[in-house]
Amino acid sequence: MKIYISADIEGVAGIAHWDEATKDHAAYQEYREYMTQDVKAACEAALEVGAEEILIKDAHGSGRNIITSELPEEARVIRNWSGHPFGMIQELDDSFAAVAMLGYHAAATIPTNPLSHTLTGAYAKITLNGAVMSEFILHSYIAAYIGVPVVMISGDEGICAAAEEFNPGITTVSTGIGVGASNIGLHPKVARRSIADGMKQALSGDLASCKIDMPDTFALTLRFNNHAKAYRRSFYPGARLLDAETVAFESDDFFEIARMIGFME
């Protein structure tokens, strides 16, 4: 059984400030270690229930956060960014049995994480078919596009609730809840144990129950935090300017949605 893990940092237990997620700050080292240990716990749990290969995308910021020497030897890690439209699940294909997403976070505009955002700081809000789109939803649809279920997610209470609504079969592990600029988080060791238990539960269950249906068409809106960025990006083929800060794009093919987002960065 091959398992794919996509790991971010803004949903690890207790994180409350961008300094803790930013490579150039001293506070980052503590949360880099928490991110690494969460991934390690998930890998060890996956191996216990039959995983033979694990591919991990270091999917935060620089893509160079996880301390790879601390992971099991069966794990391989994708570091840095290739530029492929699959982004946070680069190299995923239909040979994988399942995807797990660790350290994920609420979307821009959702107040359950002090670091809520979607993709980069360029966007004030992203919607897909009229609903707020998170990084979880974007990459769940990419996984569904190639037929692989997303079976587990860890992160703040808000992204876990959104994941359960989007994919009722998914296993969720809430690491805490944001209140304004604060975070009420689990102890990191408790979060780690919960992630391991969640991974075992997810991989021991009916993986097919986590498969989602793809809509017939997709309508994307990207609201930028700067009108000049929106204007320039509105010239992407098929895109149009809805207002001074919002670019719209539609397609029946989700790969085209993912590709368009990749070129908006």
C-alpha positions in Angstrom: 0.0 0.0 0.0 1.3 3.4 -1.0 0.3 6.4 1.1 0.8 10.1 0.2 1.2 12.7 3.0 0.9 16.5 2.3 2.2 18.5 5.3 1.7 22.2 6.1 2.6 24.1 9.3 -0.2 26.6 10.1 -2.4 23.8 11.5 0.1 22.3 13.9 -0.9 22.5 17.6 -0.5 25.9 19.2 0.8 27.9 16.3 -0.3 31.5 16.8 2.0 33.9 14.9 3.6 34.2 11.5 7.1 34.3 13.1 6.5 30.7 14.1 5.8 29.7 10.5 8.6 31.8 8.8 12.0 30.4 8.2 14.0 33.5 9.1 12.6 33.8 12.6 14.0 32.1 15.7 10.5 31.0 16.8 10.2 28.9 13.6 12.5 26.2 14.8 10.1 25.0 17.5 7.2 24.7 15.1 9.4 23.1 12.4 10.1 20.4 15.0 6.4 20.0 15.8 5.6 19.7 12.1 8.3 17.1 11.7 7.1 15.0 14.6 3.5 15.1 13.4 4.6 13.7 10.1 6.8 11.1 11.8 3.9 10.0 13.9 1.6 9.7 10.9 4.3 7.7 9.0 4.9 5.3 11.8 1.1 4.7 12.2 0.7 4.1 8.5 3.5 1.6 8.5 1.9 -0.2 11.4 -1.3 -0.8 9.4 0.3 -2.0 6.2 1.8 0.9 4.3 4.9 -0.1 2.4 5.7 3.2 0.7 5.1 6.7 1.9 5.7 9.9 -0.2 5.6 13.2 1.6 5.2 16.7 0.2 6.8 19.3 2.4 4.0 21.8 1.5 4.7 24.8 3.6 6.4 28.0 2.5 9.9 27.2 1.1 9.0 23.5 0.9 12.1 22.9 3.1 10.8 22.5 6.6 10.6 18.8 7.6 13.7 17.4 9.3 14.0 14.3 7.0 16.5 12.4 9.1 13.9 12.1 11.9 11.4 10.2 9.6 11.2 6.4 9.1 13.5 5.1 6.3 10.4 4.0 4.2 9.5 7.7 3.7 10.6 9.8 0.8 10.1 13.6 0.9 9.5 16.1 -1.9 11.3 19.3 -0.9 11.0 22.7 -2.6 8.5 23.4 -5.5 8.5 22.0 -9.0 6.0 24.4 -10.4 3.5 21.6 -11.3 -0.2 22.5 -11.0 -0.7 19.8 -8.4 1.2 22.0 -5.9 0.8 20.6 -2.4 0.3 17.0 -3.8 2.9 17.0 -6.5 3.7 13.6 -7.9 0.4 12.1 -6.7 -0.9 9.4 -9.1 -3.4 6.6 -9.2 -0.8 4.1 -7.7 -1.5 5.6 -4.3 -4.2 4.2 -2.1 -4.9 7.3 -0.1 -3.8 10.9 0.8 -3.5 12.4 4.3 -3.2 16.1 4.9 -1.4 17.2 8.1 -1.1 20.7 9.6 -3.7 22.2 7.3 -5.6 25.4 8.2 -8.7 27.3 7.6 -9.2 29.3 4.4 -8.9 33.1 4.1 -11.9 34.8 5.7 -12.5 31.9 8.2 -11.7 32.9 11.7 -10.7 29.6 13.3 -7.0 30.0 12.9 -4.9 33.2 13.6 -3.0 32.3 10.4 -6.0 31.6 8.2 -5.2 32.1 4.5 -5.5 30.3 1.1 -2.3 29.7 -0.8 -0.3 32.9 -0.6 -0.8 36.3 1.0 -1.9 37.7 -2.4 -5.6 36.5 -1.9 -8.2 38.1 0.3 -10.7 35.4 -0.7 -11.0 32.5 -3.1 -14.3 30.9 -4.0 -15.2 27.8 -6.0 -18.7 27.4 -7.2 -19.8 30.1 -4.9 -18.3 28.6 -1.7 -15.1 29.7 0.1 -12.2 27.5 -1.1 -9.4 26.3 1.2 -6.2 24.6 0.3 -7.9 21.4 1.5 -10.7 21.7 -1.0 -8.4 22.6 -3.9 -6.1 19.6 -3.3 -9.0 17.2 -2.5 -10.4 18.0 -6.0 -7.0 17.4 -7.5 -6.8 14.1 -5.8 -10.3 13.2 -6.9 -9.4 14.2 -10.4 -6.9 11.3 -10.5 -9.1 9.0 -8.4 -7.3 8.9 -5.0 -9.3 9.5 -1.8 -8.3 12.0 0.9 -8.9 10.0 4.0 -7.5 12.1 6.9 -6.8 15.7 7.8 -5.3 17.4 10.9 -5.5 21.1 11.6 -7.6 23.7 13.3 -11.1 23.0 14.4 -12.5 25.1 11.5 -10.7 23.2 8.7 -11.7 19.9 10.3 -15.4 20.9 10.4 -15.2 22.1 6.7 -13.5 18.8 5.7 -16.2 16.8 7.4 -18.9 18.7 5.6 -17.1 18.4 2.2 -16.1 14.7 2.7 -18.3 12.9 5.3 -16.1 9.8 5.3 -12.9 11.6 6.2 -11.1 11.2 9.6 -10.3 14.5 11.2 -7.9 15.5 14.0 -8.4 18.9 15.5 -5.2 20.4 17.0 -6.9 23.5 18.4 -9.0 26.6 17.7 -8.2 30.2 16.9 -9.8 33.1 18.7 -8.9 36.3 17.1 -5.1 36.4 17.0 -4.8 33.7 19.6 -4.7 29.9 19.5 -6.0 27.4 22.1 -4.1 24.3 21.1 -3.5 20.8 22.2 -0.2 19.8 23.9 2.1 18.8 21.0 2.5 15.2 22.3 -1.3 14.8 22.6 -1.7 16.1 19.0 0.9 13.6 17.9 -0.8 10.7 19.5 -4.2 11.8 18.0 -2.6 12.1 14.6 -1.2 8.6 14.9 -4.6 7.2 16.0 -6.4 9.1 13.2 -4.0 7.7 10.6 -4.6 4.1 11.8 -8.3 4.6 11.9 -8.4 6.2 8.4 -6.2 3.6 6.7 -8.0 0.7 8.5 -11.4 1.8 7.3 -13.1 1.8 3.9 -10.9 4.0 1.8 -13.5 4.2 -1.0 -16.0 5.9 1.4 -13.8 9.0 1.2 -14.0 9.3 -2.6 -15.9 12.5 -3.6 -17.9 13.3 -6.7 -16.6 16.0 -9.1 -19.0 18.7 -10.2 -19.8 19.0 -13.9 -18.3 22.5 -14.0 -16.2 24.8 -11.9 -16.5 28.6 -11.4 -13.5 30.1 -9.6 -13.1 33.6 -8.3 -9.8 35.0 -6.9 -10.1 38.2 -4.9 -6.7 39.8 -4.7 -5.6 42.2 -2.0 -4.2 44.6 -4.6 -6.1 45.8 -7.7 -3.0 46.0 -9.8 -2.3 42.2 -9.3 -5.9 41.4 -10.3 -5.7 43.6 -13.5 -2.4 41.9 -14.6 -3.7 38.4 -14.0 -7.0 39.0 -15.7 -5.2 38.5 -19.0 -4.7 34.8 -18.3 -6.5 33.0 -21.2 -10.1 32.6 -20.3 -10.0 34.8 -17.2 -12.0 38.0 -16.8 -12.1 40.8 -14.3 -15.2 40.9 -12.2 -14.3 44.0 -10.3 -11.1 45.9 -9.6 -9.8 43.2 -7.3 -11.5 40.0 -8.5 -10.6 37.6 -11.3 -13.0 34.9 -12.5 -12.4 31.7 -14.5 -14.5 28.8 -15.4 -13.8 25.3 -16.8 -15.3 21.8 -17.0 -11.8 20.4 -16.4 -10.4 20.7 -12.9 -6.9 20.4 -14.2 -7.5 23.8 -15.9 -8.6 25.3 -12.6 -5.4 24.0 -10.9 -3.2 25.2 -13.8 -4.8 28.7 -13.7 -4.3 29.0 -10.0 -0.6 28.0 -10.5 -0.1 30.8 -12.9 -1.9 33.3 -10.6 0.8 32.9 -7.9 
